[in-house]
Structure formats: C-alpha cells, structure tokens
Amino acid sequence: MKRKLGLLLVITMVITMLNGCGSNTNTNANTDADASNKKEESKSNELTVWCWDKNFNIYAMNEAAKIYQKDHPDFKLNVVETAWDDVQTKLTTAVTSGQTDTLPDILLMQDNALAKNITNYPDTFVDLTNSGIDFSQFAQYKTALSTVNNKIYGVPFDSGTAVTALRTDILEKAGYTINDFKDITWSRFIEIGKDVLKKTGMPLLSSQAGSPDLVMMMLQSAGVWAFKDGKLSITDNPVLQKAVDTYVELVKSGVLIEVNNWDQYIATFNTGKVAGAMTGCWILASVQASDEQKGKWAVTNIPKLDGIDNATNYSSVGGSSWLVLSNSKNKDLAVDFLSKTFAGSTDLYNTILKTSSAIATWGPASTATNYGIAHEYFGGQKIFEDIIEYGKKVPKVSYGVYNYEARDAIGTAITKIISGTDKDSALKEAESTVKFQMGQ
C-alpha cells in the first residue's frame, strides 16, 4: 500500500512539474508575443530613409523630422546615409530578388533616374497623384520629371535651376558687369568671354572633359532632350547639333577650359583659374568655399541658343526627389510626413536654406524670410529670390528611360569631336550605341 501511495505521489509530482513547465512555456510565449507587439507598436511611428550627403540631403531630412515632431512627438526618423550609386544598386537588387522588405520607407532619387526606375519597377513606388499633396505648388518642370503615365511618384526636393555665377572683380577689369550677361545669347557670351580672356588672361568657365552636362543644359533651355515622344533623337536633333557646336566653340576659343575630374573642376573657380561657374544652383555652396572671394561674385541666368525656336535663358541641371516605397508598412505615415514637411513647411525650407543653400522648388518657400536676404558673398544680391524666379521659367522635358545611356554616348561624341572627329559621324555612332543598349 505504501509503495502504491509512494508511486502515486511521484506521478502527481511529475504531472505537476510538467504542468508547471507548460505554464512557464506559455508565459514565455506570451512575453515574447507582447515584446513583439510592443516592437511593432514602436515602429508604427517610425520611418527609415535612404539618402546621401550629410551636409545637404541628410541634414534637410533630419530638420524635416524636427518640424514633424512638433505635432507628432512620438515620431522617429532613421536616416541611413547611402551613396546614390548604392541606393540604385540596392534598389535593383531588392526588386529583382524579390526581397523588397529590405527597402526603406522613403528614398531619395536623382531626377534623371526617376523615369527609368519607375518604368522598370512600377509596383515598387507609391502613386502620389491623389495623395493630397498639392503638386501645383512645385515648379512644374520638377513635377514632370517624376510623372510617368500621368501618375506622380516623387515629392520634389532641391532645385537644379541653372545659373551663371561670375567674378565681378574680374569682369570689372575687362569693363563689364553682371548685367552684361543677363538675357544674352551664347554667341554674345562667347564674344564677351573672348574679350575678358584677352584683357585678363582668365577664361570664364570650366567643365569636366567628357561630361555632357553643359550641352544637356542647353537642350533643356529650349525644351528639347535626347528623346522625343519616347524615341531616341540624336542625329535628327537640330537643337543638339547647335548645342554641340556651341560647346566646341567655347572650348576652342579658350572661353571654357576642360579638366579631368570633379575636384579639379571645383578648384578652377576656388583658386581663381576661371572667372565663373555655370551649372545647377547647388554649385553655389562650392563657390563659397573661398573666403578670399567673398563679395566678388554675382549670379544671373544662362545664355540661350542662337537661332533656335523656343530657346530660353532658363534650364536645370541635377536635383532629386523623395519617393515612398510600396512595401513600406507605414506608407500613410510616410506620405503624411512628406506632405507636412517638404510639401508643406516654409519653416523647413527657411532653415535648410540658411545652412546648406538647399533651394526649394516648392513655390510657397519663396515667402520664407531667408529667401529675401541680401547675400554678402554675392555682393549683397538677393540671389535666392532671383533663382526662384528662374526656376519658374525652366522648360519641361522628358528624360526618357535610357537617359543615362544617351548622356554617356553624347559625352563620348563631344570628346571625339573636340579631338577632330567629324560631328555627324560622332553623333551617328552615339545614336547607334544607344540603340544597341535599347535592344533596337
């Protein structure tokens, strides 16, 4: 009897222990589930962003977070510094491998790559057309760049509005002022440039050898690109022909000198080897790197092509836009964040303009106080007000899916032409190269 009672006691203890283990297991599972839920909750107000340049884009995004947190104190932003080339590589890898969960909520994309990425990966990005964001308040050339099949995918950010920035002290030595360069043609620009070179020994401009930026800027100033109605347009493009001729004349006249890389390009105007710079207005941050030249610069619009219908003195180079990823678990939050900041806050643009010279393409930003300041570096000129006005007049163009391929081919053609190759032959070869890449 005692043995049976002892055996029963042992069995009871074992059952109790097993039940206890089961109870502990359930408790741990519940604890893990609670932790997971809390983790999900903690992410419900958090966004991850990929962008580059800590002093420009990253700075702007962090300032945007501060603005948004005023009304959303629990909001968190995780900005991951990611070089543009890496953004493109990681995006392509994630989409083609089906691992879109590795992508952020928002990423920054260069405007000249938007059409290609949206066309190739249409389901990867959120259609913002009916998001409530008022895109009519942005410079229309910027909105057009992120519009594919009549759908808008990007919230425009920085301006790539083209400017002519010149050393006023050098111009004065040759008998000119910045006003002599306002609303002029390229033939007049070259004429003055030759005179300045003769009198001061200093070229007006510089450029990276092989870069097509200046030629493409000339194209957009006339509302033309390397594609027309979605079809490649190089050999049959009279505006491109004129732009190439103009660039070659700039080089051969000595008004523009070519250098090998970006650092050398920046050094040409920082060290006084040339008297100016002509590209997107973002270059003004680099222009200001030399304290010795403070007060000796001024800004105006760019020359227009001679004899070309619809030619203007306005264009754009570079710039980028914010895109929301379709795979984001916080799409609504991402859209609301962008709408309240980059598409809705004059305070944001006022702040980042002062520190990083990040000029907006959002119209209402022009009412911010810093946009009206007389800039000491540029001789007291209200350069930001002027650039905002230039941006309103930039012609729209469609870059096309094979924009990069066309740009590279045209750049190669220009180098060959300067070296002596027949222009028609070089452009024909460029067209053949791009058609091959397009599979035609």
C-alpha positions as CSV (number, residue, x, y, z in Angstrom):
1,M,0.0,0.0,0.0
2,K,2.8,2.4,0.9
3,R,4.6,1.6,-2.3
4,K,1.4,2.4,-4.3
5,L,1.0,5.7,-2.4
6,G,4.6,6.5,-2.9
7,L,4.3,5.7,-6.6
8,L,1.1,7.8,-6.9
9,L,2.9,10.7,-5.1
10,V,5.7,10.6,-7.6
11,I,3.4,10.5,-10.5
12,T,1.5,13.5,-9.1
13,M,4.7,15.4,-8.7
14,V,5.8,14.7,-12.2
15,I,2.4,15.8,-13.6
16,T,2.6,19.0,-11.5
17,M,6.1,19.7,-12.8
18,L,5.1,19.1,-16.4
19,N,2.1,21.4,-16.0
20,G,4.4,23.9,-14.4
21,C,6.8,23.6,-17.4
22,G,3.9,24.1,-19.7
23,S,2.7,27.1,-17.8
24,N,6.2,28.6,-17.9
25,T,6.4,27.9,-21.7
26,N,3.1,29.7,-22.2
27,T,4.2,32.6,-20.1
28,N,7.4,33.0,-22.1
29,A,5.5,32.7,-25.3
30,N,3.1,35.4,-24.1
31,T,6.0,37.5,-23.1
32,D,7.7,37.1,-26.5
33,A,4.4,38.0,-28.2
34,D,4.0,41.0,-26.0
35,A,7.5,42.1,-26.8
36,S,6.9,41.6,-30.5
37,N,3.7,43.6,-30.3
38,K,5.5,46.4,-28.5
39,K,8.2,46.3,-31.1
40,E,5.6,46.6,-33.8
41,E,3.9,49.4,-31.9
42,S,7.3,51.2,-31.5
43,K,7.8,51.1,-35.3
44,S,4.3,52.4,-36.1
45,N,5.6,56.0,-35.7
46,E,9.0,55.3,-37.2
47,L,10.3,55.8,-40.8
48,T,13.5,54.8,-42.4
49,V,15.0,56.9,-45.1
50,W,17.9,56.3,-47.5
51,C,19.8,59.4,-48.9
52,W,23.3,60.8,-49.3
53,D,25.3,63.9,-48.3
54,K,25.2,64.6,-44.6
55,N,25.5,68.3,-45.1
56,F,22.7,68.6,-47.6
57,N,20.1,65.9,-48.0
58,I,20.6,64.1,-44.7
59,Y,20.6,67.5,-42.9
60,A,17.4,68.5,-44.6
61,M,15.7,65.2,-43.7
62,N,16.7,65.5,-40.1
63,E,15.4,69.0,-39.9
64,A,12.1,67.8,-41.5
65,A,11.8,65.3,-38.7
66,K,12.1,68.1,-36.1
67,I,9.3,70.0,-37.8
68,Y,7.1,67.0,-37.9
69,Q,7.8,66.1,-34.3
70,K,6.2,69.4,-33.1
71,D,2.8,67.9,-33.8
72,H,3.8,64.2,-33.6
73,P,6.1,64.0,-30.6
74,D,6.3,60.2,-30.8
75,F,7.6,60.3,-34.4
76,K,11.0,58.8,-35.1
77,L,13.2,59.0,-38.2
78,N,16.0,56.7,-39.0
79,V,18.2,58.2,-41.8
80,V,20.6,55.8,-43.3
81,E,23.5,57.5,-45.2
82,T,23.5,55.8,-48.6
83,A,25.5,57.0,-51.6
84,W,23.4,57.5,-54.7
85,D,25.1,54.6,-56.6
86,D,24.4,52.4,-53.6
87,V,20.8,53.5,-53.5
88,Q,20.4,52.4,-57.1
89,T,22.3,49.1,-56.7
90,K,20.3,48.1,-53.5
91,L,17.0,49.1,-55.1
92,T,17.7,47.0,-58.2
93,T,19.0,44.0,-56.2
94,A,16.0,44.1,-53.8
95,V,13.4,44.3,-56.5
96,T,14.9,41.7,-58.9
97,S,15.5,39.2,-56.0
98,G,12.0,39.7,-54.6
99,Q,13.4,41.0,-51.2
100,T,11.7,44.4,-51.1
101,D,11.3,44.1,-47.4
102,T,15.0,45.2,-47.2
103,L,14.0,48.6,-48.7
104,P,13.3,51.7,-46.6
105,D,10.0,53.6,-46.3
106,I,11.4,56.6,-48.3
107,L,14.4,57.0,-50.5
108,L,15.9,59.9,-52.4
109,M,16.3,59.5,-56.1
110,Q,18.1,61.6,-58.7
111,D,15.6,63.2,-61.0
112,N,17.4,61.9,-64.2
113,A,16.9,58.3,-62.9
114,L,13.3,58.6,-61.9
115,A,11.6,57.7,-65.2
116,K,13.7,54.6,-65.7
117,N,13.2,53.2,-62.2
118,I,9.5,53.9,-62.1
119,T,9.1,52.3,-65.6
120,N,11.2,49.3,-64.8
121,Y,9.7,48.8,-61.3
122,P,6.2,50.3,-61.4
123,D,4.9,48.4,-58.4
124,T,7.7,49.4,-56.2
125,F,6.7,53.0,-55.6
126,V,3.6,54.7,-54.3
127,D,1.5,56.7,-56.7
128,L,1.2,60.1,-55.0
129,T,-1.1,61.7,-57.6
130,N,-4.2,61.6,-55.3
131,S,-2.3,61.7,-52.0
132,G,-3.5,65.1,-51.0
133,I,-0.1,66.8,-51.8
134,D,-0.7,69.9,-53.9
135,F,1.9,69.4,-56.7
136,S,0.7,72.5,-58.5
137,Q,2.7,74.4,-55.9
138,F,6.0,72.9,-57.2
139,A,8.0,74.1,-60.2
140,Q,6.2,72.2,-63.0
141,Y,9.4,71.1,-64.7
142,K,10.3,69.2,-61.4
143,T,6.9,67.5,-61.1
144,A,7.1,66.5,-64.8
145,L,10.3,64.6,-64.1
146,S,8.6,62.2,-61.7
147,T,5.5,61.8,-63.7
148,V,5.1,58.5,-65.6
149,N,1.9,57.5,-67.4
150,N,0.2,60.6,-65.9
151,K,1.0,59.4,-62.4
152,I,3.2,61.4,-60.0
153,Y,5.6,59.3,-57.9
154,G,8.0,61.8,-56.4
155,V,7.9,64.8,-54.0
156,P,10.3,67.3,-55.5
157,F,13.2,68.4,-53.3
158,D,16.2,70.5,-54.2
159,S,16.4,72.8,-57.2
160,G,18.7,72.1,-60.1
161,T,17.9,75.5,-61.7
162,A,20.8,76.6,-63.8
163,V,22.7,79.7,-63.1
164,T,25.7,81.7,-64.4
165,A,27.9,82.7,-61.4
166,L,30.7,85.1,-62.3
167,R,33.5,87.0,-60.5
168,T,32.5,90.7,-60.6
169,D,36.1,91.9,-59.9
170,I,37.4,90.1,-63.0
171,L,34.5,91.4,-65.1
172,E,35.2,94.9,-63.9
173,K,38.9,94.7,-65.0
174,A,37.6,93.9,-68.5
175,G,35.0,96.7,-68.5
176,Y,31.9,94.5,-67.8
177,T,29.3,94.0,-65.1
178,I,27.0,91.0,-64.3
179,N,24.2,92.8,-66.2
180,D,26.1,92.4,-69.4
181,F,25.4,88.7,-69.1
182,K,21.7,88.8,-68.4
183,D,19.3,87.5,-71.0
184,I,22.0,87.1,-73.6
185,T,22.7,84.6,-76.4
186,W,25.6,82.1,-76.4
187,S,27.2,83.9,-79.3
188,R,27.3,87.1,-77.2
189,F,28.6,85.2,-74.2
190,I,31.5,83.8,-76.2
191,E,32.1,87.3,-77.7
192,I,32.4,88.8,-74.2
193,G,34.3,85.8,-73.0
194,K,37.0,86.2,-75.6
195,D,37.4,89.9,-74.6
196,V,37.7,89.0,-70.9
197,L,40.2,86.4,-71.8
198,K,42.2,88.8,-73.8
199,K,42.2,91.6,-71.2
200,T,42.6,89.5,-68.0
201,G,44.1,86.2,-69.2
202,M,41.2,84.3,-67.4
203,P,38.6,82.0,-69.0
204,L,35.1,82.5,-67.9
205,L,34.2,78.8,-67.5
206,S,35.5,75.2,-66.9
207,S,34.0,71.8,-67.4
208,Q,34.9,68.1,-66.9
209,A,36.2,66.6,-70.1
210,G,33.6,64.1,-71.4
211,S,30.8,65.4,-69.3
212,P,27.7,66.3,-71.3
213,D,26.1,68.5,-68.6
214,L,26.5,71.8,-70.3
215,V,25.2,70.5,-73.6
216,M,22.2,68.9,-71.9
217,M,21.6,72.1,-70.1
218,M,21.5,73.9,-73.4
219,L,19.0,71.3,-74.7
220,Q,16.6,71.7,-71.8
221,S,16.7,75.5,-72.1
222,A,15.0,75.1,-75.5
223,G,12.5,72.4,-74.2
224,V,14.3,69.6,-76.0
225,W,16.0,66.4,-74.9
226,A,17.8,63.4,-76.5
227,F,14.4,61.7,-76.7
228,K,11.2,62.9,-78.5
229,D,7.9,61.2,-77.9
230,G,9.7,58.3,-76.3
231,K,12.0,57.8,-79.3
232,L,15.8,58.5,-79.5
233,S,16.6,61.8,-81.1
234,I,20.3,62.4,-81.7
235,T,21.2,62.6,-85.4
236,D,17.9,64.2,-86.3
237,N,18.0,66.8,-83.4
238,P,18.9,70.3,-84.7
239,V,19.0,71.7,-81.1
240,L,21.5,69.1,-80.1
241,Q,23.6,69.9,-83.2
242,K,23.6,73.6,-82.2
243,A,24.4,72.8,-78.6
244,V,27.4,70.7,-79.6
245,D,28.7,73.3,-82.0
246,T,28.4,75.9,-79.2
247,Y,30.3,73.8,-76.7
248,V,33.0,73.0,-79.2
249,E,33.4,76.8,-79.9
250,L,33.6,77.5,-76.2
251,V,36.5,75.1,-75.8
252,K,38.4,76.1,-79.0
253,S,38.0,79.8,-78.2
254,G,39.5,79.3,-74.8
255,V,36.5,80.8,-73.1
256,L,36.0,77.4,-71.4
257,I,38.7,75.1,-70.2
258,E,38.3,71.3,-69.7
259,V,39.7,69.4,-66.6
260,N,39.8,65.8,-65.8
261,N,37.7,65.3,-62.7
262,W,35.2,66.9,-60.3
263,D,37.8,68.0,-57.8
264,Q,39.8,69.8,-60.5
265,Y,36.6,71.4,-61.7
266,I,35.8,72.9,-58.2
267,A,39.4,74.0,-57.9
268,T,39.3,76.1,-61.1
269,F,37.0,78.7,-59.6
270,N,38.0,78.3,-55.9
271,T,41.6,79.1,-56.8
272,G,40.9,81.7,-59.4
273,K,41.8,79.8,-62.6
274,V,38.5,80.7,-64.2
275,A,36.1,83.6,-63.6
276,G,32.9,81.7,-63.2
277,A,30.8,78.6,-63.0
278,M,27.6,77.6,-64.9
279,T,25.5,74.7,-63.8
280,G,22.8,73.9,-61.3
281,C,22.4,76.4,-58.5
282,W,23.6,73.8,-56.0
283,I,27.1,74.7,-57.2
284,L,26.9,77.9,-55.2
285,A,27.7,76.1,-52.0
286,S,31.0,75.1,-53.6
287,V,31.6,78.6,-55.0
288,Q,31.5,80.0,-51.4
289,A,34.4,77.8,-50.3
290,S,37.0,80.5,-50.8
291,D,36.8,83.3,-48.1
292,E,39.1,85.5,-50.2
293,Q,36.5,85.8,-52.9
294,K,33.6,86.9,-50.6
295,G,31.7,89.8,-52.1
296,K,33.2,89.3,-55.5
297,W,30.6,87.1,-57.1
298,A,27.2,87.7,-58.7
299,V,24.5,85.4,-60.3
300,T,22.4,85.7,-63.4
301,N,20.5,83.4,-65.8
302,I,22.2,81.4,-68.6
303,P,22.7,82.3,-72.3
304,K,20.1,81.0,-74.8
305,L,20.9,79.2,-78.1
306,D,21.1,81.4,-81.2
307,G,18.6,80.8,-83.9
308,I,16.6,78.1,-82.1
309,D,12.8,78.4,-81.8
310,N,11.6,78.3,-78.2
311,A,15.1,78.9,-76.9
312,T,15.1,80.5,-73.3
313,N,17.6,81.7,-70.8
314,Y,16.5,79.0,-68.2
315,S,17.4,75.4,-67.6
316,S,18.1,72.8,-65.0
317,V,20.9,70.5,-64.0
318,G,20.6,67.8,-61.4
319,G,18.2,67.8,-58.5
320,S,16.4,65.0,-56.7
321,S,13.0,63.9,-55.3
322,W,11.6,61.8,-52.4
323,L,9.8,58.5,-53.2
324,V,7.7,56.3,-50.9
325,L,8.2,52.6,-51.2
326,S,5.1,50.4,-51.8
327,N,6.4,47.7,-49.5
328,S,6.5,50.2,-46.5
329,K,4.3,49.2,-43.6
330,N,4.0,52.9,-42.9
331,K,3.0,54.3,-46.3
332,D,0.4,56.6,-44.9
333,L,2.8,58.0,-42.3
334,A,5.5,58.4,-45.0
335,V,3.1,60.4,-47.2
336,D,1.8,62.5,-44.4
337,F,5.4,63.2,-43.2
338,L,6.4,64.4,-46.7
339,S,3.2,66.4,-47.2
340,K,3.7,68.3,-43.9
341,T,7.4,69.0,-44.5
342,F,8.9,69.0,-48.0
343,A,5.4,69.8,-49.5
344,G,4.1,72.0,-46.6
345,S,6.6,73.8,-44.4
346,T,8.1,77.2,-45.1
347,D,10.0,76.9,-41.8
348,L,11.8,73.8,-43.1
349,Y,13.0,75.5,-46.3
350,N,13.9,78.7,-44.4
351,T,16.1,76.7,-42.1
352,I,17.9,74.5,-44.6
353,L,18.5,77.4,-47.0
354,K,20.4,79.3,-44.4
355,T,22.7,76.4,-43.5
356,S,23.1,74.4,-46.7
357,S,21.8,76.7,-49.5
358,A,19.2,74.0,-50.4
359,I,16.9,76.0,-52.7
360,A,13.4,74.8,-52.9
361,T,11.2,74.0,-55.9
362,W,8.1,74.4,-53.7
363,G,6.7,77.8,-54.5
364,P,5.5,78.9,-51.1
365,A,9.0,78.6,-49.7
366,S,9.9,81.8,-51.6
367,T,8.0,83.7,-48.9
368,A,10.3,82.5,-46.1
369,T,12.5,85.3,-44.7
370,N,15.9,83.8,-45.7
371,Y,14.9,83.8,-49.4
372,G,14.9,87.6,-49.3
373,I,18.3,88.1,-47.7
374,A,21.0,90.1,-49.3
375,H,23.8,87.6,-49.7
376,E,27.1,89.0,-48.6
377,Y,29.2,86.5,-50.6
378,F,27.4,87.6,-53.8
379,G,27.8,91.3,-53.2
380,G,24.5,91.8,-51.4
381,Q,22.5,90.3,-54.3
382,K,19.2,88.6,-53.3
383,I,20.3,85.5,-55.2
384,F,17.6,83.2,-53.8
385,E,14.8,85.3,-55.0
386,D,16.3,85.5,-58.4
387,I,16.9,81.8,-58.6
388,I,13.3,81.0,-57.6
389,E,12.1,83.2,-60.5
390,Y,14.5,81.4,-62.9
391,G,13.1,78.1,-61.8
392,K,9.5,79.1,-62.6
393,K,10.6,79.5,-66.3
394,V,12.5,76.3,-66.8
395,P,11.1,74.4,-69.8
396,K,9.7,70.9,-69.2
397,V,11.4,67.9,-70.8
398,S,11.1,64.1,-70.5
399,Y,14.4,62.4,-69.8
400,G,13.3,59.0,-71.0
401,V,14.1,55.5,-69.7
402,Y,17.6,55.4,-71.3
403,N,18.6,58.9,-70.2
404,Y,21.9,57.8,-68.7
405,E,22.9,55.8,-71.8
406,A,22.1,58.8,-74.1
407,R,24.1,61.2,-71.9
408,D,27.1,59.0,-71.8
409,A,27.1,58.4,-75.6
410,I,26.7,62.2,-76.3
411,G,29.6,62.9,-73.9
412,T,31.8,60.5,-75.7
413,A,30.8,62.0,-79.0
414,I,31.7,65.5,-77.8
415,T,35.1,64.4,-76.7
416,K,35.7,62.8,-80.2
417,I,34.5,65.9,-82.0
418,I,36.9,68.2,-80.0
419,S,39.7,65.8,-80.9
420,G,38.9,66.1,-84.6
421,T,36.3,63.5,-85.4
422,D,33.6,64.7,-87.9
423,K,30.5,65.8,-85.9
424,D,28.0,63.8,-87.9
425,S,30.0,60.7,-87.7
426,A,30.4,61.0,-83.9
427,L,26.7,61.6,-83.3
428,K,25.8,58.8,-85.6
429,E,28.0,56.5,-83.6
430,A,26.4,57.8,-80.4
431,E,23.0,57.0,-81.7
432,S,23.9,53.5,-82.8
433,T,25.4,52.9,-79.3
434,V,22.3,53.9,-77.5
435,K,20.0,52.0,-79.9
436,F,22.1,48.8,-79.2
437,Q,21.6,49.3,-75.5
438,M,17.9,49.8,-76.1
439,G,17.8,46.5,-77.9
440,Q,17.0,48.1,-81.3
